[in-house]
């Protein structure tokens, strides 16, 4: 496992250590509590990865909200 933390200069998706390009970036459980949101660059130029720390019920409500899902689906 390779870990880079709190470095906006480290290109998470642009590095290949011989295993292929990363497909996802995980921020881990450290410092996570209700309502914490982390936003990082995504794997494709112009995209973003969003990490939300919310109760399951909130995610279920978001998933069942048609207008919300239309706005965030490709």
C-alpha positions in Angstrom: 0.0 0.0 0.0 1.2 3.5 -0.8 -0.1 6.4 1.2 0.3 10.2 0.5 -1.6 12.4 2.9 -2.3 16.1 2.7 -0.2 16.9 -0.3 -1.9 18.9 -3.1 1.3 18.6 -5.1 1.2 14.9 -5.3 -0.6 13.8 -8.5 -2.6 10.8 -7.1 -3.9 9.7 -10.5 -0.9 10.7 -12.7 1.6 8.3 -11.0 2.1 4.7 -12.1 4.4 2.6 -9.9 4.2 -0.4 -12.3 0.7 -1.6 -11.1 -1.2 0.6 -13.5 -2.9 3.9 -12.9 -5.1 4.2 -9.7 -8.8 3.8 -10.2 -9.9 5.4 -6.9 -8.5 7.4 -4.0 -9.7 6.7 -0.5 -9.2 9.2 2.3 -9.6 6.7 5.2 -11.4 6.9 8.5 -9.0 9.3 10.2 -10.6 12.5 11.2 -14.0 11.5 9.8 -17.2 12.6 11.6 -20.7 13.4 10.7 -20.9 16.0 8.0 -17.2 15.9 7.0 -16.7 16.3 3.2 -13.5 15.9 1.3 -13.1 16.9 -2.3 -10.1 15.9 -4.4 -9.2 15.8 -8.1 -10.7 12.9 -10.0 -9.1 10.4 -12.3 -10.2 12.2 -15.4 -9.2 15.8 -16.0 -11.9 18.1 -14.8 -13.6 15.5 -12.6 -13.7 15.3 -8.8 -13.9 12.7 -6.1 -16.2 13.5 -3.3 -15.9 11.7 0.1 -18.9 12.3 2.4 -19.3 11.1 5.9 -23.1 10.8 6.5 -25.4 8.3 8.1 -26.8 5.5 5.8 -30.3 7.1 6.0 -29.1 10.3 4.4 -27.5 8.4 1.5 -30.6 6.4 1.0 -32.7 9.6 0.9 -30.3 11.1 -1.6 -30.5 7.9 -3.8 -34.3 8.0 -3.7 -34.4 11.7 -4.7 -35.0 11.7 -8.4 -34.0 15.4 -9.0 -30.8 14.9 -7.0 -29.8 11.7 -8.9 -30.5 13.4 -12.3 -28.2 16.2 -11.4 -25.3 13.9 -10.3 -25.7 11.1 -12.9 -23.9 11.0 -16.2 
